Amino acid sequence: MAVAVVKVGTSSVTSASGEIAEASLAKLCQQLARVRADGHKVVLVCSGAIAAGMPLLSLTERPSDIGTLQALAAVGQPRLMERLSALLAAEGLIAGQVLLTPYDFGHREQYLHARETLGRLLDLGVIPIVNENDTVADDEIRYGDNDRLAALVSHLVDANVLVLLTDTDGLYTADPRLDSEASLIEEIVVVDEAHEQGAGGPGTERGSGGMASKLAAAKMASWSGVRVVIAASDAPEVVMGAIEEKSVGTVIQPRTEKLSSRKLWIAFGRASAGRIVVDAGARTAILKSGKSLLPAGVIRVEGDFENDDAVEVVAEDGVVFAKGLVRYSSLDLISAAGFRSEQLPDGSPIAVIHRDDLVMLAS
C-alpha cells in the first residue's frame, strides 16, 4: 500500500474564463477512486480557488493586490470544494477539507495537529482535500501557490510519492512552447541549476506556479525522501501509473539524506529575506563541523531583513550552501560583521544563525 499526495493545478481544474472544468475534475475523481479501491491512501492538494472565484465576482484578469486575492479565494474555495465533494461522492468516497499554510509547518504543535488530522482522515477512508488557506495567507498567496504546500504535505503524511499534475507532459530540456527541439526529461536524480533554468516561469495567467514552481516543490519533496512525478493531468491513468512507478512524465528521485519537518520548512517553506556572504573558514565550520554561523565569519550582508527572518548563507564565490533563521537584523549584522565573540557589544547574540536553525543545502 502506498501513500500518495496528488497536486492538481489551476489550469487543470478551471477553464480559461475561470469556470470549473467539470469533465477534468470528474476524470480526476474517478482516478482517485481507483487508487483507493486498490488499497492506496491519497491526499489531494487542489489549486483553483482564486480562479474559480473570478467569474463569480465578474473579474476577467487575476488581480495582484492581496485583499482582492483573498476575497476571491473566500468566494471560490467553497464552490470548488462543493464540486469535488459531489464528484467524489458519486464514486462512493467522502471528501474532507484541510486548509493550511506553509507557516503551519514551522511550529511543532501545529505540525503535530495537522499530521494527526490528516492521518486520521486517511485511516477513516476519507480523501483529504488540502488547499493553502488563501483567505488569511499573505506572502504565500503571492509566490507559494500549492506546489510548495504539496511538498510539505507529502512530508507530513510520510508519502511514498508526490504527483504534480500540470498541463504539460513533464519537465523539458527547454520551454517546449519556445523551443521545438526541447525534449522530455524522464528522470532526475538530483535537481541542479540546469534543470531550474529549463523550467522557465509561470505557465498560465490563471495560475501562480508553472514548471519552475513544480521543480522547486520536487526538490523540496526529494529532500524529505519522497519520489516525485511531474506529469500531464490528462494522461490516461496518470495517478496510478505514478504510484506503480510506470513510465509517466518526469520522475525526480528522493535523496538518501532526509530533513526534519522544521528544517524542511526553513529550507523551502520560507522565502529568503536576504543573503549573508561568509569566508572560507565559516563555510568549512558550518559544512564540515556542524557549527553555528558567528559574526566573525561574516564578510558582507545583502538585503534588508529582521531578526528571525530566513536568509541564505553564501560562499565568497556566490554559491548558496545553507539557509537559516537569523538572530540579527541586517543593520545590526553589518555593524557586527567580522567581530569575534569577545568584541561584540553586551547583549548581542553570539550566533548569527544557530546550528539548530541552519540547514545545509550543499556538501
Residue frames relative to the residue before (quaternion, step in Angstrom):
aa qw qx qy qz dx dy dz
M 1.0000 0.0000 0.0000 0.0000 0.00 0.00 0.00
A 0.1845 -0.7883 0.5806 0.0866 3.56 -0.89 0.94
V 0.2693 -0.6932 0.6335 0.2137 3.49 -1.34 0.37
A 0.0484 -0.8192 0.5710 -0.0248 3.56 -0.62 1.16
V 0.1755 -0.7192 0.6586 0.1346 3.52 -1.18 0.70
V 0.1058 -0.7973 0.5941 0.0157 3.55 -0.72 1.12
K 0.0795 -0.7926 0.6041 0.0234 3.55 -0.73 1.07
V 0.0811 -0.7909 0.6062 0.0207 3.56 -0.82 1.02
G 0.3927 -0.7693 0.4694 0.1836 3.54 -0.87 1.02
T 0.7207 -0.4524 0.3253 0.4126 3.51 -1.36 0.32
S 0.6838 0.5073 -0.3001 0.4301 3.58 0.86 -0.94
S 0.6766 0.4961 -0.2867 0.4625 3.58 1.23 -0.43
V 0.7625 0.3606 -0.1998 0.4986 3.61 1.17 -0.36
T 0.7497 0.2862 -0.2045 0.5605 3.60 1.25 -0.08
S 0.5020 -0.6274 0.5051 0.3152 3.55 -1.27 0.46
A 0.7202 -0.4307 0.3098 0.4470 3.57 -1.29 0.09
S 0.6896 0.4661 -0.2731 0.4823 3.60 1.14 -0.62
G 0.5974 -0.5873 0.3522 0.4172 3.57 1.31 -0.09
E 0.4892 0.6537 -0.4415 0.3721 3.57 1.24 -0.14
I 0.5425 -0.6195 0.4548 0.3393 3.58 -1.05 0.72
A 0.3509 -0.7385 0.5450 0.1858 3.55 -0.84 1.04
E 0.2921 -0.8240 0.4623 0.1478 3.53 0.12 1.35
A 0.6779 0.5043 -0.3036 0.4403 3.58 0.85 -0.96
S 0.6555 0.5088 -0.3116 0.4630 3.58 0.99 -0.83
L 0.6583 0.4976 -0.3135 0.4699 3.57 0.95 -0.83
A 0.6422 0.5303 -0.3256 0.4477 3.59 0.97 -0.84
K 0.6483 0.5154 -0.3126 0.4651 3.57 0.98 -0.86
L 0.6426 0.5188 -0.3201 0.4641 3.57 0.98 -0.82
C 0.6760 0.4969 -0.2967 0.4562 3.58 0.88 -0.93
Q 0.6140 0.5337 -0.3448 0.4683 3.58 1.09 -0.65
Q 0.6395 0.5119 -0.3226 0.4742 3.59 1.03 -0.76
L 0.6523 0.5109 -0.3189 0.4601 3.57 0.93 -0.85
A 0.6247 0.5377 -0.3357 0.4560 3.57 1.06 -0.72
R 0.6656 0.4911 -0.3079 0.4701 3.59 0.96 -0.81
V 0.6118 0.5394 -0.3396 0.4684 3.57 1.09 -0.70
R 0.6693 0.4845 -0.2958 0.4795 3.57 0.94 -0.88
A 0.6420 0.5364 -0.3287 0.4383 3.59 0.99 -0.80
D 0.6717 0.4724 -0.2866 0.4935 3.58 1.19 -0.53
G 0.6317 -0.5961 0.3093 0.3873 3.57 1.27 0.22
H 0.5357 0.6251 -0.4094 0.3933 3.57 1.26 0.06
K 0.3529 -0.6944 0.5803 0.2378 3.54 -1.25 0.46
V 0.0428 -0.8247 0.5636 -0.0202 3.57 -0.96 0.82
V 0.1559 -0.7398 0.6493 0.0823 3.52 -1.15 0.84
L 0.2084 -0.7755 0.5848 0.1149 3.58 -0.90 0.93
V 0.1054 -0.7445 0.6568 0.0564 3.55 -0.90 1.01
C 0.0378 -0.8564 0.5113 -0.0607 3.54 -0.34 1.28
S 0.2566 -0.7396 0.6072 0.1362 3.53 -0.83 1.05
G 0.5229 0.6863 -0.4375 0.2534 3.54 -1.31 -0.07
A 0.4535 0.7098 -0.4537 0.2909 3.61 1.20 -0.17
I 0.6823 0.4773 -0.2956 0.4682 3.57 0.87 -0.94
A 0.6665 0.5001 -0.3040 0.4618 3.59 0.90 -0.92
A 0.6657 0.5113 -0.3074 0.4482 3.58 0.98 -0.82
G 0.6634 0.5093 -0.3055 0.4552 3.58 1.15 -0.52
M 0.5376 0.6770 -0.3897 0.3174 3.59 1.17 -0.52
P 0.7083 0.4337 -0.3050 0.4661 3.66 0.72 -0.88
L 0.6099 0.5616 -0.3589 0.4288 3.59 1.08 -0.60
L 0.7468 0.3328 -0.1931 0.5425 3.56 1.17 -0.61
S 0.5053 -0.7079 0.3798 0.3151 3.54 1.31 0.52
L 0.4434 0.6550 -0.4851 0.3729 3.58 0.97 0.88
T 0.2441 -0.7941 0.5441 0.1174 3.56 -0.94 0.89
E 0.7523 0.2652 -0.1737 0.5776 3.60 1.25 -0.31
R 0.5236 -0.6341 0.4696 0.3215 3.55 -1.05 0.81
P 0.3513 -0.7463 0.5217 0.2177 3.62 -0.68 1.02
S 0.4209 -0.7134 0.5031 0.2466 3.56 -1.27 0.22
D 0.6232 0.5533 -0.3628 0.4171 3.62 1.13 -0.40
I 0.5964 -0.6321 0.3795 0.3175 3.52 -1.01 0.95
G 0.6490 0.5501 -0.3325 0.4070 3.59 0.88 -0.91
T 0.6923 0.4592 -0.2833 0.4791 3.58 0.90 -0.90
L 0.6194 0.5390 -0.3436 0.4558 3.59 1.01 -0.74
Q 0.6664 0.4919 -0.3008 0.4728 3.58 0.96 -0.83
A 0.6306 0.5225 -0.3306 0.4691 3.57 1.05 -0.74
L 0.6403 0.5218 -0.3173 0.4660 3.57 1.00 -0.83
A 0.6466 0.5174 -0.3165 0.4626 3.57 0.98 -0.85
A 0.6414 0.5356 -0.3215 0.4453 3.58 0.99 -0.84
V 0.6899 0.4573 -0.2679 0.4930 3.57 1.09 -0.75
G 0.7422 0.4583 -0.2304 0.4313 3.56 0.86 -0.98
Q 0.6117 0.6012 -0.3604 0.3667 3.59 1.00 -0.75
P 0.6914 0.4510 -0.3222 0.4634 3.68 0.74 -0.81
R 0.6162 0.5426 -0.3485 0.4521 3.58 1.11 -0.67
L 0.6633 0.4916 -0.2995 0.4781 3.57 0.95 -0.87
M 0.6673 0.5077 -0.2980 0.4562 3.58 0.94 -0.88
E 0.6110 0.5627 -0.3425 0.4390 3.56 1.06 -0.76
R 0.6901 0.4729 -0.2861 0.4673 3.57 0.90 -0.92
L 0.6438 0.5164 -0.3276 0.4599 3.58 0.95 -0.83
S 0.6450 0.5263 -0.3186 0.4533 3.59 0.94 -0.88
A 0.6739 0.5001 -0.2946 0.4571 3.57 0.94 -0.91
L 0.6814 0.4895 -0.2897 0.4606 3.58 0.93 -0.89
L 0.6529 0.4826 -0.3174 0.4900 3.59 1.02 -0.70
A 0.6130 0.5484 -0.3449 0.4523 3.58 1.06 -0.71
A 0.6233 0.5426 -0.3329 0.4542 3.58 1.09 -0.71
E 0.6896 0.4274 -0.2568 0.5251 3.58 1.28 -0.44
G 0.5710 -0.6248 0.3635 0.3891 3.57 1.29 0.17
L 0.5890 0.5781 -0.3576 0.4370 3.58 1.21 0.42
I 0.3265 -0.7265 0.5746 0.1882 3.54 -1.22 0.56
A 0.2511 -0.7652 0.5785 0.1295 3.57 -0.92 0.96
G 0.0885 -0.7752 0.6230 0.0563 3.54 -1.18 0.65
Q 0.3139 -0.7779 0.5166 0.1715 3.59 -0.74 1.02
V 0.0151 -0.7655 0.6430 -0.0208 3.55 -1.05 0.94
L 0.1189 -0.7953 0.5934 0.0358 3.58 -0.66 1.15
L 0.0299 0.8075 -0.5831 0.0833 3.57 -0.72 1.12
T 0.1525 -0.7164 0.6531 0.1921 3.53 -1.38 0.04
P 0.6439 -0.5202 0.3723 0.4197 3.61 -1.14 0.40
Y 0.5771 0.6054 -0.3773 0.3975 3.59 1.12 -0.59
D 0.5867 0.6006 -0.3681 0.3996 3.59 1.12 -0.64
F 0.6696 0.5294 -0.3015 0.4249 3.57 1.11 -0.64
G 0.6390 0.5396 -0.3311 0.4369 3.59 1.23 -0.20
H 0.6889 0.4134 -0.2666 0.5324 3.57 1.28 -0.10
R 0.4893 -0.7292 0.3935 0.2719 3.52 -0.47 1.25
E 0.6730 0.5028 -0.3121 0.4436 3.59 0.86 -0.92
Q 0.6644 0.4895 -0.3005 0.4782 3.58 0.94 -0.87
Y 0.6224 0.5488 -0.3270 0.4522 3.56 1.04 -0.83
L 0.6847 0.4840 -0.2877 0.4628 3.58 0.87 -0.92
H 0.6270 0.5285 -0.3345 0.4645 3.58 1.04 -0.76
A 0.6671 0.4977 -0.3016 0.4652 3.57 0.92 -0.91
R 0.6528 0.5133 -0.3179 0.4575 3.58 0.96 -0.85
E 0.6560 0.5141 -0.3116 0.4564 3.57 0.95 -0.86
T 0.6618 0.5141 -0.3047 0.4528 3.56 0.94 -0.91
L 0.6883 0.4727 -0.2881 0.4688 3.58 0.82 -0.96
G 0.6462 0.5276 -0.3209 0.4485 3.58 0.98 -0.81
R 0.6668 0.4949 -0.3032 0.4675 3.55 0.98 -0.84
L 0.6221 0.5363 -0.3392 0.4586 3.58 1.01 -0.77
L 0.6640 0.5012 -0.3015 0.4659 3.57 0.94 -0.87
D 0.6476 0.5229 -0.3151 0.4560 3.58 0.99 -0.84
L 0.6916 0.4685 -0.2638 0.4823 3.57 1.13 -0.68
G 0.5567 -0.6419 0.3746 0.3711 3.57 1.27 0.05
V 0.4567 0.6854 -0.4413 0.3562 3.56 1.30 0.24
I 0.3424 -0.6761 0.6010 0.2538 3.58 -1.25 0.50
P 0.2258 -0.7729 0.5728 0.1538 3.65 -0.32 1.13
I 0.1406 -0.7647 0.6238 0.0795 3.57 -0.92 0.93
V 0.1246 -0.8248 0.5515 0.0075 3.52 -0.36 1.31
N 0.0503 0.7631 -0.6440 0.0197 3.52 -1.08 0.78
E 0.5534 -0.5617 0.4804 0.3840 3.52 -1.21 0.46
N 0.4501 -0.6946 0.4896 0.2742 3.57 -0.95 0.85
D 0.1081 -0.8723 0.4756 0.0337 3.52 0.54 1.27
T 0.5978 0.5828 -0.3754 0.4025 3.60 1.14 -0.41
V 0.7721 0.2723 -0.1758 0.5467 3.60 1.20 -0.34
A 0.5108 0.6554 -0.4254 0.3587 3.61 1.24 -0.25
D 0.2549 -0.7521 0.5864 0.1594 3.57 -1.20 0.53
D 0.7964 0.2407 -0.1378 0.5374 3.59 0.06 -1.26
E 0.6297 0.5807 -0.3480 0.3810 3.57 0.95 -0.87
I 0.6520 0.5357 -0.3244 0.4274 3.57 0.99 -0.84
R 0.6500 0.5284 -0.3102 0.4495 3.57 1.20 -0.54
Y 0.8586 0.1267 -0.0319 0.4957 3.58 0.75 -0.95
G 0.6213 0.6193 -0.3412 0.3376 3.58 1.13 -0.33
D 0.0523 0.7901 -0.5839 -0.1791 3.47 0.91 -1.14
N 0.7060 -0.4928 0.3000 0.4107 3.63 -0.96 -0.59
D 0.4401 0.6959 -0.4698 0.3183 3.60 1.22 0.05
R 0.6778 0.4759 -0.2825 0.4841 3.55 0.87 -0.97
L 0.6301 0.5328 -0.3325 0.4567 3.57 1.01 -0.80
A 0.6395 0.5288 -0.3279 0.4516 3.59 0.98 -0.83
A 0.6339 0.5201 -0.3326 0.4658 3.59 1.04 -0.74
L 0.6496 0.5026 -0.3136 0.4765 3.58 0.99 -0.80
V 0.6502 0.5138 -0.3150 0.4627 3.58 0.99 -0.81
S 0.6229 0.5443 -0.3464 0.4425 3.59 1.00 -0.75
H 0.6314 0.4943 -0.3215 0.5036 3.57 1.13 -0.64
L 0.6415 0.5690 -0.3147 0.4070 3.55 0.95 -0.95
V 0.7796 0.3200 -0.1631 0.5130 3.59 0.92 -0.92
D 0.4226 -0.7205 0.4515 0.3138 3.59 1.32 0.20
A 0.1071 0.8445 -0.5130 0.1106 3.55 0.90 1.02
N 0.4508 -0.6521 0.5393 0.2842 3.51 -1.28 0.47
V 0.8088 0.0380 0.0253 0.5864 3.55 1.06 -0.78
L 0.1911 -0.7235 0.6525 0.1192 3.51 -1.24 0.72
V 0.1303 -0.7963 0.5896 0.0365 3.57 -0.68 1.13
L 0.1079 -0.7962 0.5950 0.0224 3.57 -0.53 1.22
L 0.1332 -0.8189 0.5573 0.0334 3.55 -0.28 1.31
T 0.0224 0.8045 -0.5880 0.0806 3.53 -0.89 1.00
D 0.6177 -0.5686 0.3959 0.3721 3.59 -1.27 -0.20
T 0.6637 0.4015 -0.3295 0.5382 3.58 1.23 0.45
D 0.6620 -0.5532 0.3472 0.3677 3.57 -1.27 0.38
G 0.7436 -0.2705 0.2126 0.5734 3.58 1.22 -0.41
L 0.6925 -0.4256 0.3505 0.4652 3.56 -1.21 -0.54
Y 0.2011 -0.7867 0.5774 0.0856 3.54 -0.90 1.00
T 0.6415 -0.5193 0.4029 0.3956 3.56 -1.29 0.29
A 0.7622 -0.0040 -0.0084 0.6472 3.58 1.28 -0.41
D 0.6624 -0.4815 0.3673 0.4410 3.57 -1.24 0.15
P 0.3512 -0.7726 0.4837 0.2143 3.64 -0.41 1.17
R 0.5744 0.5789 -0.3842 0.4328 3.60 1.21 -0.30
L 0.7599 0.3595 -0.1758 0.5123 3.56 1.20 -0.57
D 0.7759 0.2618 -0.1181 0.5617 3.57 1.18 -0.59
S 0.3251 -0.7846 0.4993 0.1714 3.58 -0.39 1.23
E 0.6820 0.4833 -0.2868 0.4679 3.60 1.19 -0.40
A 0.4021 0.7158 -0.4782 0.3118 3.59 1.27 0.11
S 0.1346 -0.8024 0.5788 0.0551 3.57 -0.97 0.86
L 0.5709 -0.6132 0.4337 0.3316 3.55 -1.17 0.64
I 0.2919 -0.7185 0.6061 0.1767 3.56 -1.03 0.88
E 0.2732 -0.8144 0.4916 0.1428 3.58 -0.41 1.19
E 0.8173 0.0441 -0.0013 0.5745 3.62 1.04 -0.66
I 0.0741 -0.7601 0.6447 0.0343 3.53 -1.12 0.82
V 0.2847 -0.7574 0.5642 0.1640 3.57 -0.78 1.02
V 0.7813 -0.0097 0.0268 0.6236 3.58 0.94 -0.92
V 0.3990 -0.7084 0.5283 0.2448 3.58 -0.78 1.01
D 0.0264 -0.8127 0.5819 -0.0098 3.58 -0.73 1.04
E 0.7592 -0.3990 0.2660 0.4401 3.55 -1.34 0.03
A 0.6212 0.5531 -0.3460 0.4341 3.59 1.02 -0.74
H 0.6382 0.5121 -0.3212 0.4767 3.58 1.01 -0.80
E 0.6701 0.5114 -0.2980 0.4479 3.56 0.92 -0.92
Q 0.6475 0.5075 -0.3217 0.4688 3.59 1.02 -0.73
G 0.6755 0.5008 -0.2917 0.4559 3.57 1.03 -0.74
A 0.5781 0.6238 -0.3685 0.3753 3.57 1.22 -0.46
G 0.3055 -0.7900 0.4902 0.2059 3.62 1.10 -0.53
G 0.6544 -0.5222 0.3973 0.3758 3.55 -1.28 -0.50
P 0.8020 -0.2555 0.1974 0.5025 3.58 -1.27 -0.41
G 0.4547 -0.7255 0.4565 0.2419 3.54 -1.01 0.83
T 0.8114 0.0677 -0.0114 0.5805 3.59 0.99 -0.77
E 0.6044 -0.5616 0.4200 0.3780 3.54 -1.26 0.38
R 0.6550 0.5432 -0.3203 0.4164 3.59 1.07 -0.68
G 0.7388 0.3840 -0.2260 0.5056 3.58 1.06 -0.62
S 0.3777 -0.7116 0.5408 0.2417 3.54 -1.31 0.20
G 0.6162 0.5925 -0.3337 0.3974 3.57 1.27 0.00
G 0.0049 -0.7895 0.6125 0.0394 3.54 -0.25 -1.27
M 0.7283 -0.4485 0.2905 0.4291 3.56 -1.29 0.12
A 0.6006 0.5617 -0.3718 0.4307 3.60 1.03 -0.66
S 0.6514 0.5090 -0.3050 0.4728 3.56 1.01 -0.83
K 0.6661 0.5013 -0.3055 0.4600 3.57 0.97 -0.81
L 0.6489 0.5015 -0.3250 0.4711 3.57 0.99 -0.75
A 0.6216 0.5241 -0.3381 0.4740 3.61 1.04 -0.71
A 0.6522 0.5013 -0.3084 0.4777 3.57 1.01 -0.80
A 0.6370 0.5274 -0.3237 0.4597 3.57 1.02 -0.80
K 0.6303 0.5263 -0.3226 0.4708 3.56 1.00 -0.82
M 0.6497 0.5283 -0.2934 0.4612 3.53 1.01 -0.91
A 0.6862 0.4794 -0.2835 0.4679 3.58 0.88 -0.96
S 0.6284 0.5450 -0.3447 0.4351 3.59 1.00 -0.77
W 0.6303 0.5293 -0.3257 0.4652 3.58 1.13 -0.64
S 0.7001 0.4032 -0.2795 0.5188 3.60 1.20 -0.29
G 0.6189 -0.6109 0.3238 0.3726 3.57 1.24 0.45
V 0.5380 0.6240 -0.3948 0.4066 3.59 1.21 0.44
R 0.3858 -0.6860 0.5676 0.2416 3.56 -0.98 0.88
V 0.1690 -0.8032 0.5688 0.0534 3.57 -0.95 0.92
V 0.0859 -0.7659 0.6354 0.0477 3.55 -1.09 0.79
I 0.1223 -0.7548 0.6420 0.0562 3.56 -0.85 1.05
A 0.1694 0.8110 -0.5306 0.1792 3.58 -0.48 1.16
A 0.6262 -0.5446 0.4093 0.3791 3.55 -1.32 0.29
S 0.4858 -0.6908 0.4573 0.2787 3.55 -0.89 0.95
D 0.7137 0.4420 -0.2662 0.4738 3.61 1.13 -0.54
A 0.4183 0.6914 -0.4869 0.3314 3.62 1.22 0.20
P 0.5556 -0.6302 0.4161 0.3478 3.64 -0.95 0.77
E 0.8610 -0.0568 0.0056 0.5053 3.56 -0.93 1.00
V 0.1398 0.8464 -0.5024 0.1081 3.56 1.01 0.82
V 0.6466 0.5276 -0.3387 0.4346 3.61 0.96 -0.75
M 0.6791 0.4702 -0.2901 0.4833 3.58 0.85 -0.94
G 0.6274 0.5452 -0.3367 0.4424 3.57 1.00 -0.78
A 0.6552 0.5040 -0.3079 0.4711 3.57 1.00 -0.82
I 0.6496 0.5144 -0.3154 0.4625 3.59 0.98 -0.82
E 0.7429 0.4070 -0.2124 0.4872 3.57 0.94 -0.91
E 0.4511 -0.7335 0.4116 0.2986 3.59 1.33 0.28
K 0.2902 0.7312 -0.5504 0.2797 3.54 0.94 0.93
S 0.6388 -0.5337 0.3882 0.3954 3.57 -1.29 0.21
V 0.2455 0.7599 -0.5475 0.2500 3.53 0.00 1.38
G 0.8720 -0.0319 0.0175 0.4881 3.57 -0.82 1.01
T 0.6583 -0.4413 0.3986 0.4616 3.54 -1.10 -0.87
V 0.1874 -0.7819 0.5885 0.0854 3.57 -0.81 1.03
I 0.1279 -0.7556 0.6390 0.0659 3.57 -0.93 0.97
Q 0.3362 -0.7843 0.4924 0.1716 3.55 -0.50 1.21
P 0.5154 -0.6468 0.4580 0.3260 3.62 -1.08 0.62
R 0.4720 -0.6426 0.5224 0.3021 3.54 -1.21 0.56
T 0.5444 -0.6276 0.4441 0.3354 3.57 -1.16 0.55
E 0.7167 0.3761 -0.2480 0.5323 3.58 1.09 -0.71
K 0.1883 -0.8133 0.5474 0.0588 3.57 -0.78 1.08
L 0.3640 -0.7141 0.5572 0.2170 3.55 -1.15 0.72
S 0.5205 -0.5934 0.5040 0.3506 3.55 -1.23 0.51
S 0.6768 -0.4953 0.3396 0.4258 3.59 -1.23 0.33
R 0.6719 0.4985 -0.3134 0.4492 3.60 0.92 -0.84
K 0.6936 0.4576 -0.2885 0.4757 3.58 0.90 -0.87
L 0.5759 0.5521 -0.3762 0.4711 3.58 1.17 -0.49
W 0.6497 0.5119 -0.3026 0.4735 3.57 1.02 -0.84
I 0.6452 0.5092 -0.3236 0.4687 3.58 0.95 -0.84
A 0.7076 0.4881 -0.2695 0.4340 3.57 0.84 -1.00
F 0.8531 0.1478 -0.0180 0.5000 3.55 0.82 -0.97
G 0.6592 0.5487 -0.3085 0.4112 3.59 1.16 -0.45
R 0.7451 0.3146 -0.2009 0.5528 3.59 1.24 -0.26
A 0.4546 -0.6753 0.5084 0.2809 3.54 -0.99 0.83
S 0.4834 -0.6601 0.4927 0.2963 3.57 -1.10 0.69
A 0.2892 -0.7697 0.5492 0.1493 3.55 -0.91 0.98
G 0.8074 -0.0727 0.0578 0.5826 3.58 1.23 -0.21
R 0.3875 -0.6995 0.5507 0.2392 3.53 -1.37 -0.18
I 0.1602 -0.7448 0.6385 0.1092 3.51 -1.24 0.61
V 0.2084 -0.7753 0.5876 0.1015 3.57 -0.63 1.14
V 0.0966 -0.8237 0.5587 -0.0007 3.57 -0.74 1.10
D 0.5470 -0.6199 0.4528 0.3339 3.55 -1.25 0.41
A 0.7231 -0.4611 0.3035 0.4152 3.55 -1.33 0.23
G 0.6310 0.5455 -0.3366 0.4370 3.58 1.05 -0.72
A 0.6595 0.4948 -0.3050 0.4766 3.56 0.96 -0.83
R 0.6299 0.5383 -0.3338 0.4496 3.57 0.99 -0.81
T 0.6711 0.4924 -0.2966 0.4682 3.57 0.91 -0.90
A 0.6500 0.5279 -0.3156 0.4463 3.57 0.95 -0.88
I 0.6746 0.4856 -0.2912 0.4737 3.58 1.02 -0.80
L 0.7577 0.4189 -0.2221 0.4485 3.57 0.72 -1.06
K 0.7747 0.3756 -0.1947 0.4700 3.58 0.87 -0.91
S 0.8008 0.2886 -0.1384 0.5063 3.58 1.03 -0.73
G 0.4401 -0.7254 0.4400 0.2943 3.58 1.25 0.01
K 0.3490 0.7638 -0.4759 0.2612 3.58 1.11 0.63
S 0.5558 -0.5557 0.4916 0.3750 3.53 -1.36 0.21
L 0.4735 -0.6226 0.5254 0.3350 3.55 -1.29 0.29
L 0.1574 -0.7995 0.5776 0.0497 3.58 -0.74 1.14
P 0.6568 -0.5275 0.3567 0.4039 3.62 -1.15 0.48
A 0.5987 0.6056 -0.3614 0.3797 3.59 1.05 -0.73
G 0.7186 0.4568 -0.2550 0.4582 3.59 1.09 -0.65
V 0.5501 0.6347 -0.3904 0.3771 3.58 1.26 -0.11
I 0.2249 -0.7795 0.5753 0.1043 3.57 -0.83 1.03
R 0.8156 -0.0550 0.1104 0.5654 3.55 0.83 -1.00
V 0.2441 -0.7507 0.5995 0.1319 3.56 -1.19 0.65
E 0.0754 -0.7996 0.5957 0.0107 3.57 -0.86 0.99
G 0.7689 0.3269 -0.2549 0.4867 3.57 -0.89 0.91
D 0.4037 -0.6825 0.5595 0.2411 3.53 -1.37 0.15
F 0.1688 0.8046 -0.5476 0.1561 3.58 -0.31 1.22
E 0.3553 -0.7182 0.5658 0.1946 3.51 -1.34 0.39
N 0.7019 -0.4233 0.3609 0.4449 3.53 -1.35 0.18
D 0.8236 0.2035 -0.2106 0.4858 3.58 -1.01 0.99
D 0.4626 0.6339 -0.4812 0.3907 3.60 1.19 0.27
A 0.4685 -0.6342 0.5268 0.3173 3.56 -1.28 0.36
V 0.0074 0.7964 -0.6036 0.0375 3.57 -0.90 0.96
E 0.4330 -0.6690 0.5377 0.2753 3.54 -1.25 0.50
V 0.2671 -0.7300 0.6079 0.1619 3.54 -1.16 0.71
V 0.1034 -0.8404 0.5306 -0.0391 3.53 -0.57 1.26
A 0.4154 -0.6811 0.5444 0.2592 3.56 -1.05 0.81
E 0.6955 -0.4876 0.3315 0.4107 3.57 -1.28 0.28
D 0.6650 0.4928 -0.3092 0.4682 3.60 1.18 -0.46
G 0.6070 -0.5998 0.3345 0.3998 3.58 1.29 0.13
V 0.5277 0.6375 -0.4089 0.3847 3.61 1.25 -0.03
V 0.3451 -0.7177 0.5692 0.2048 3.57 -0.87 1.00
F 0.0246 -0.8335 0.5519 -0.0105 3.61 -0.63 1.05
A 0.7996 0.1013 -0.0730 0.5874 3.61 1.22 -0.13
K 0.1155 -0.7628 0.6313 0.0792 3.54 -1.33 0.27
G 0.1201 0.8204 -0.5498 0.1011 3.56 -0.99 0.74
L 0.5532 -0.5761 0.4858 0.3551 3.51 -1.40 0.02
V 0.3043 -0.8052 0.4910 0.1342 3.54 -0.48 1.26
R 0.3233 -0.7583 0.5395 0.1716 3.58 -1.12 0.72
Y 0.6634 0.4100 -0.2953 0.5519 3.56 1.33 0.25
S 0.4281 -0.5973 0.5825 0.3475 3.53 -1.28 0.29
S 0.6524 -0.5157 0.3630 0.4203 3.59 -1.19 0.35
L 0.6497 0.5205 -0.3220 0.4509 3.61 0.98 -0.79
D 0.6746 0.4850 -0.2956 0.4715 3.57 0.94 -0.90
L 0.6627 0.5105 -0.3133 0.4495 3.57 1.02 -0.77
I 0.5807 0.5633 -0.3728 0.4543 3.60 1.08 -0.62
S 0.6775 0.4876 -0.2840 0.4718 3.57 1.01 -0.83
A 0.7405 0.4266 -0.2229 0.4690 3.59 1.06 -0.77
A 0.4610 0.7182 -0.4362 0.2852 3.60 1.22 -0.34
G 0.8117 0.2506 -0.2149 0.4819 3.54 -0.94 1.00
F 0.5711 0.6078 -0.3791 0.4008 3.61 1.23 -0.22
R 0.3980 -0.6610 0.5762 0.2695 3.54 -1.12 0.73
S 0.7064 -0.4961 0.2953 0.4094 3.57 -1.21 0.50
E 0.6912 0.4820 -0.2902 0.4536 3.60 0.95 -0.86
Q 0.6520 0.5176 -0.3159 0.4553 3.60 1.22 -0.27
L 0.5325 0.6524 -0.4007 0.3610 3.58 1.24 -0.27
P 0.5507 -0.5970 0.4582 0.3610 3.61 -1.08 0.61
D 0.6294 -0.5387 0.3985 0.3934 3.57 -1.16 0.57
G 0.7907 0.3003 -0.2381 0.4774 3.55 -0.98 0.89
S 0.5305 0.6269 -0.4175 0.3890 3.60 1.22 -0.14
P 0.5232 -0.6226 0.4652 0.3497 3.62 -0.98 0.71
I 0.4828 -0.6634 0.4892 0.2957 3.58 -1.00 0.81
A 0.7699 0.2896 -0.1472 0.5493 3.57 1.01 -0.86
V 0.4215 -0.6580 0.5605 0.2742 3.54 -1.08 0.75
I 0.7496 -0.0382 0.0254 0.6603 3.54 1.07 -0.88
H 0.3369 -0.7446 0.5381 0.2062 3.58 -0.60 1.10
R 0.6098 -0.5983 0.3760 0.3589 3.57 -1.05 0.73
D 0.6052 0.5566 -0.3594 0.4413 3.62 1.16 -0.50
D 0.7310 0.3782 -0.2134 0.5264 3.57 1.23 -0.47
L 0.6035 0.5735 -0.3189 0.4530 3.57 1.32 0.23
V 0.1270 -0.7942 0.5931 0.0374 3.56 -0.87 1.00
M 0.3100 -0.7458 0.5617 0.1793 3.58 -0.81 0.99
L 0.1539 -0.8104 0.5633 0.0471 3.55 -0.78 1.08
A 0.7558 0.2008 -0.1495 0.6050 3.59 1.30 0.03
S 0.4384 -0.6884 0.5149 0.2623 3.54 -1.24 0.44
